[in-house]
Amino acid sequence: MALVVTLLWPQGLLSSWSAQHSSQYDTVSITLFDVGQGLSVWIAQADKHILYDLGDRFASGFNLVDAVVLPELRAVGVKQLARLYISHWDRDHSGGLLPLLAQMPVDWMILPDRLPGAGWLQQSSGTSRWDICGHGQWQTVGVVKLRSWQLTGSKWHGNNRSCVVQIEVWGQRLLLPGDILRAGEQALVRRLGVSLNSDILLAPHHGSNSSSGPALLHSVQPRLVLIANGYRNRYGHPHPSVLAAYDASGTDWRSTARHGQTRLIIQPDGACQIETQSR
């Protein structure tokens, strides 16, 4: 594989004063891990580290936390997480939870719903706090701002209960919608409207034709879509019609099946570049 670096856009919306009064430690990287047909995203800034989902775990015991996620974090000396989000309980998103908690402390864990007898979460990992997704107000971890939403009520379950997280870094926004489906997308759009607007969108449900509907794409208006999918996966993700919708809107996209692990690097002046592994 060869590393490919592309400048996505030269600068964001920050003032020159903000850029001049920041440091190299304020640079933020957002990594979409190549975990096959699953999902795991890492947001890193200096000594603050956040994970969204943890990939799959199989009956054999093989899991993507041990195979991919932890080796990457340990290579740069990460010993603790500031936040951990689990979007929903499908195994390809949450399968690595136990392996991670057995090996790395987490300051604050945000889950899609409450688990019976969830005291084991603190006991197994030294997790100091855990909560349920849905805090719509901005929260700050270092220079990274985050807020989350979740559809609630008996109508919403499974993929549509995904914890949706929006991240803002130096004037750039990233939307992480988990596996939410079109009905859920439409409900979020009705509720949040232009608040969903983001420069970068993680393709909902791995780019399936059950997601990435017109309502969501119109509200988000992304410049770049990141797609987490396995090479030649049995579901046919991403669906050709979804890629056609991205192309028709003039939206650039990268997929882990085609481009491998993908990393965005956002500078304090809002400049953003992307690093991918060509196959």
Residue pairs with C-beta under 8 A, 6 or more apart in sequence:
1 260
1 277
1 278
1 279
2 277
2 278
3 275
3 276
3 277
3 278
4 259
4 275
4 276
4 277
4 278
5 273
5 274
5 275
6 273
6 274
6 276
7 271
7 272
7 273
8 223
8 224
8 252
8 264
8 272
8 273
8 274
9 223
9 270
9 271
9 272
10 271
11 269
11 270
11 271
12 170
12 171
12 172
12 266
12 269
12 270
12 271
12 272
13 171
13 270
14 170
14 171
14 268
14 269
14 270
16 269
18 170
18 268
18 269
19 267
19 268
19 269
19 270
22 143
22 268
23 268
25 45
25 46
26 45
26 46
26 143
26 170
26 268
27 45
27 265
27 266
27 267
27 268
28 43
28 44
28 45
28 143
28 144
28 169
28 170
28 265
28 266
29 42
29 43
29 44
29 45
29 263
29 264
29 265
29 266
30 41
30 42
30 43
30 44
30 167
30 169
30 174
30 200
30 263
30 264
30 266
31 41
31 42
31 43
31 44
31 72
31 261
31 262
31 263
31 264
32 40
32 41
32 202
32 226
32 228
32 254
32 256
32 261
32 262
32 263
33 40
33 41
33 42
33 55
33 64
33 68
33 69
33 72
33 256
33 261
34 68
34 256
34 260
34 261
34 262
34 277
35 55
35 56
35 64
35 68
35 69
35 228
35 256
36 55
36 56
36 64
36 230
36 231
36 233
37 56
37 92
37 206
37 229
37 230
37 233
37 234
37 235
37 237
38 53
38 55
38 56
38 64
38 92
38 93
38 95
38 228
38 230
39 52
39 53
39 55
39 87
39 92
39 93
39 178
39 202
39 206
39 228
40 51
40 52
40 53
40 54
40 55
40 64
40 65
40 68
40 69
40 96
40 228
41 51
41 52
41 53
41 176
41 202
42 49
42 50
42 51
42 69
42 72
42 73
43 49
43 50
43 51
43 52
43 144
43 167
43 169
44 50
44 76
44 78
45 141
45 142
45 143
45 144
45 169
46 142
48 82
48 141
48 142
48 144
49 73
49 78
49 80
49 81
49 82
50 81
50 82
50 83
50 84
50 85
50 141
50 144
50 146
51 69
51 81
51 83
51 84
51 85
51 100
52 85
52 87
52 165
52 176
53 85
53 86
53 87
53 93
53 94
53 178
54 64
54 65
54 69
54 84
54 86
54 93
54 94
54 95
54 96
54 97
54 99
54 100
55 63
55 64
55 65
55 68
55 69
55 92
55 93
55 95
55 96
56 63
56 64
56 91
56 92
56 95
56 96
57 63
57 64
57 65
57 91
57 95
57 96
57 98
57 99
58 95
63 95
63 96
63 99
64 95
64 96
65 96
65 99
65 100
66 96
66 99
69 96
69 100
70 99
70 100
70 103
70 104
73 104
78 104
79 104
79 105
80 104
80 105
80 106
80 107
81 104
81 105
81 106
81 107
82 107
82 108
82 141
82 142
83 106
83 107
83 108
83 109
83 110
83 141
83 146
84 100
84 106
84 108
84 109
84 110
85 109
85 110
85 133
85 148
85 163
85 165
85 176
86 93
86 94
86 97
86 109
86 110
86 111
86 112
86 163
87 93
87 94
87 112
87 162
87 163
87 164
87 165
87 176
87 178
87 179
88 94
88 112
88 158
88 159
88 161
88 162
88 163
88 178
88 179
89 112
90 158
90 159
90 179
93 178
93 179
98 124
100 106
100 125
101 121
101 124
101 125
101 127
102 124
102 125
104 125
105 125
105 126
105 127
105 128
106 125
106 126
106 127
106 128
107 127
107 128
107 129
108 127
108 128
108 129
108 130
108 131
109 121
109 127
109 129
109 130
109 131
110 130
110 131
110 132
110 133
110 148
110 163
111 118
111 130
111 131
111 132
111 133
111 163
112 132
112 133
112 150
112 161
112 162
112 163
113 132
113 161
114 132
115 121
118 130
121 127
121 130
122 128
122 130
132 150
133 148
133 149
133 150
133 163
133 164
134 148
134 149
134 150
134 152
134 163
135 147
135 148
136 147
136 148
136 149
137 147
138 145
138 146
138 147
138 168
139 145
139 146
139 147
140 146
143 169
143 170
144 167
144 168
144 169
145 167
145 168
145 169
146 165
146 166
146 167
146 168
147 165
147 166
148 163
148 164
148 165
148 166
149 163
149 164
149 166
149 188
149 191
149 192
150 161
150 162
150 163
150 164
151 160
151 161
151 180
151 184
151 187
151 188
152 161
156 184
156 187
159 178
159 179
159 180
159 181
159 184
159 205
160 180
160 181
160 183
160 184
160 187
162 177
162 178
162 179
162 180
162 184
163 178
164 175
164 176
164 177
164 178
164 180
164 188
165 175
165 176
166 173
166 174
166 175
166 176
166 195
166 196
166 198
167 173
167 174
167 175
167 176
168 174
169 266
170 266
170 267
170 268
170 269
170 270
171 270
172 199
172 200
172 266
172 270
172 272
173 197
173 198
173 199
173 200
174 198
174 199
174 200
174 201
174 202
174 264
175 196
175 198
175 200
175 201
175 202
175 220
175 222
176 202
177 185
177 188
177 201
177 202
177 204
177 211
177 216
178 204
178 205
179 204
179 205
179 206
179 211
180 188
180 204
180 205
180 211
181 204
181 205
181 210
181 211
182 210
182 211
182 213
182 215
182 216
185 204
185 211
185 212
185 213
185 215
185 216
186 213
186 215
186 216
188 196
188 216
189 196
189 215
189 216
189 218
189 219
192 219
193 219
194 219
196 216
196 219
196 220
197 219
197 220
197 221
198 220
198 221
198 222
199 222
199 223
199 224
199 272
200 222
200 223
200 224
200 225
200 226
200 264
201 217
201 220
201 222
201 224
201 225
201 226
202 225
202 226
202 227
202 228
203 211
203 212
203 225
203 226
203 227
203 228
203 238
203 242
203 253
204 211
204 212
204 216
205 211
205 237
206 227
206 228
206 229
206 233
206 235
206 237
206 238
207 227
207 229
207 237
207 238
207 239
207 242
207 243
207 255
208 235
208 237
208 238
208 239
208 242
209 239
209 241
209 242
211 242
212 242
212 245
212 246
214 245
217 245
217 246
217 249
217 251
222 251
223 251
223 252
224 251
224 252
224 253
224 254
224 274
225 246
225 251
225 252
225 253
225 254
226 253
226 254
226 255
226 262
227 237
227 238
227 253
227 254
227 255
227 256
227 257
228 255
228 256
229 237
229 238
229 255
229 256
229 257
230 237
230 256
230 257
231 257
232 257
233 257
238 255
243 253
246 253
254 262
254 274
254 276
256 262
258 279
259 276
259 277
259 278
259 279
260 276
260 277
260 278
260 279
261 276
261 277
262 274
262 275
262 276
262 277
263 274
263 275
263 276
264 272
264 273
264 274
264 275
265 272
265 273
265 274
265 275
266 272
